[in-house]
Amino acid sequence: MEDAEAGMESRALVGGALRVNTKRTQESYVKVDGIPHDVLVDGYSSRNRAFGGDMVVVKLLDRTQWRSREGKQVDMSGMPSDESAVELWEHACIGELQAQGVVVAVLNPSRERVYVGTLLLQGSHVNFVPSDPAVTRFFIPSSQCPPDVASTQRMYLCKFVRWTLNDLLPRGELCEFVGEFGNIESETAALMLTHDVDARPYSDEILAELAGRYPEGWTIPEEELEARRDLRTECIFTVDPPTAKDLDDALQCEKMPNGNYKVGVHIADVSFFIEPNELLDKQAAARATSVYLCDRVVPMLPARLCEDLCSLNPDVDRCAFSVIWELDPAGQVLDEWFGRTLIRSCWKGAYPLAQSVIDGQDPDPLSGCTITNGYTHTDCQQVIRNLWQIASTRRRDRVKAGALTALSQVKLCFELNQDGYPEGFGNYVTSSANHLVEEFMLLANQRVASYIARQFPQIALLRNHGAPLEHGLEEVAKFCGLHGIPMDTSSSKTLEESLSEQINQFHPHARRVLTHMLTKPMQQANYFCTGDMEPDEWGHYALAIDRYTHFTSPIRRYPDLVVHRLLQQAINLERAAGDPSAELTARLMATCQPSAARMVERWRQEPQSQEALKALGDLTDARQCDLSKVCLDCNERKASARKAQEGSTYVFLAVLLQSEPIVAEAVVLNVGDKYLNVIAVGFDLESKCFLEDSEALMDKKEWDGESKTLVVTWKSAGFRPSSDQAAVAEGGVTVEIRQLSVVKVLLYTKEKQVPLAIAMRLLPSQPE
């Protein structure tokens, strides 16, 4: 292993995370810093028993075995085959060809994961077939298998045991029976197991401690009431989805005598209820995020906190952490205050109601709402109007400054029957009310990020977003150029401008299709510790700002809780100016180390001694190390939560399509003589439509390889939505299908296939 690490330092070897192509599982890729295109690892043997997700070390092959970026073998006659590893590295960095390599070592194996799949009888042997096509099959001893091993409708949980040089397949061990494929509860359980979502109830120990500390009828202690800024009589309220239970942010807006506005963002003060390093804190850190599935929420915190004591419910006193600004009418910050407050929300607002206020068509859109604290419907409506006036200006200015807002993806929501199964669906529409709340949350996160990074440049938790992968942007720009669609990918600002509504004049679905294509080269935003990166790496590409963090959702995100704690010490540090003892206290407590309080007592009288400064340096270094791990864990948990959420949407749609196949418009991304690659526009689903599945409806089809055009003569343009057949009417229709053609497809769930798989079938349609 030391040789592998030394090889990477000298550029003799390269390293990165292995990613398996789920469509062509023999191909896998490694993203290497400094090399513009992923290194291809072609073939199962070249993978050398590595799994997707493993951190691997790769030896680059001779350039005679590299490929063009289109995936075709290049004529390498005359190319030297004895180049040094460093020379190969330099050529890979140029990026004219796609480098190819073989895995020579695994640095960080992802072997603790469990896998969900089915059992397959192979003669006298049994294989475990993971539902994830990127994961190889496992050999399972027959002694572990149930009698009905041939039943492919059953899901099991399997864990990795070993994979020796002499084994064709890794050996696995069956852990438990999960359930039947297609059953919502079983599929959801499988998703949570696959993505390591901890849905277990909190332990009796934690719940008993919570009940003892905060029994029924608990109220905020008098000393806490006195220590906080009291805002309980001010017009403050929440705006959330109608079904939300965890209300972690509230807003206020008052017009000042000078024409400016006092605007407050008030966030649930979870840090008041959870101390660093206690058992509940460790459990919250392990979960890191709430997970939102189609039919349930898996909360990060126990219900006593997330739905009650921390939630900013109406007409009850609540502890909050607030940011209060004086803003001019254009939304520019003139003054700012951070601190702990007491609030009493006067209304549980909802996005649809706030949107009605913004639209201004209903004279009393809040009629029937309960408003407390002496405020009226009129008061709340005026607050919403003032907030929207500021938010719309700020949003427009952010876009002008380069913020990227046009890459929102399609989000499906489902109507469920009494048994929890989908019986209908729709697209979640983001309204101006959503944007209103978003703007002030973004502003709070940005201002808090700048403040804590300035006060604690070594141990602040921020969130950055790198620029998209350049070659991916080049492919999108090239695609647009071929079709006469203007596209400038040189910056987030030009990208946003290119994706304006006017782009649809070049194609009816241009914006939706290009948004889908552009998500692929986009990198994920990540949490990081400021001590681990240079300041010029702290920026956020999509938001076009240089400092950003998460402060506004501590009920459902652990990083926000970390930020709250640091923000309080940043406030303490600012207040301590000129007081070395108070300054040392703030800096020590900011480390959240178990020994911090003890060090405060020990060095309070000698805050500037060499010993005190050394203790501070040691604890700060320890905190940086701890925080780096927290960030890594939270990034992994957030990615897993996102995959679980996407998987839940896929499962619910697949179950719905089993009984109700859907006819949809799709746009052709690529055309071949055997299939079309299309995106179903209202679903953001990309799939292949195999022409043989539709041949019964065709009189004939002709493929022109030069112009990449498919000419189809349909027997009829009539059809009915069934995955098994389509009706044929009299007469024929001839259509030409090429890139960006709009076609009709049938979305359906494949029968007798596990796991659930959504497919598309090309249907007859009229010429464009």
ABEGO torsion letter per residue (X at the ends): XAAAAAAAAAGABBBEBBBBBAABAABBBBBBBGBABBBBBBEAAAAGGBBBGBBBBBBBBBAAABBBAAGBBBBABGBBAABBAAAAAAAAAAGABBBBBBBABBABBBAABBBBBBBBBBEABBBBBBABAABBBBBBBAAABBAAAABAABBBBBBBABBBAABABBBBBBABBAEBBGBAAAAAAAAAAAAGBBABBBBAAAAAAAAAABBBGBBBBAAAAAABBBAAABBBBBBBBAABABBABBBBBBBBAAGBBBBBBBBBBAAAABBBGBAAAAAAAAAGBBBBBAABBBBABBAAAAABAABBBBGBBBBBBBBBBBBBAAGBBABBBBEBBBBBBABBBBAAAAAAAAAGABABAABGBBBBGGBBAAAAAAAAAAAAAAAAAAAAAAAAAGBBAAABBBBBBBBBBAAGBBABBBBBBBBAAAAAAAAAAAAAAAAAAAAAAAABAAABBBBBBBBBBAAAAAAAAAAAAAAGBBBBAABAAAAAAAABAAAAAABAAAAAAAAAAAAAABBBBBBBBAAABBAAAABBAAAGBABBBBAABAAABAAAAAAAAAAAAAAAAAAABGBAAAAAAAAAAAAGBAAAAAAAAAAAABAABAAAAAAAAAAAAAAAAAAAAAAAAAAAAAAAAAAAAAAAAAAAAAAAAAABBBBBBBBBABBBAABBBBBBAAAGBBBBBBAAAAAAABABBBBBAAAGBBBBBBABABBBBBAABBBBBBEBBBBBBBBGBBBBBBBBBBBGBOBBBBBBBBBBBBBX
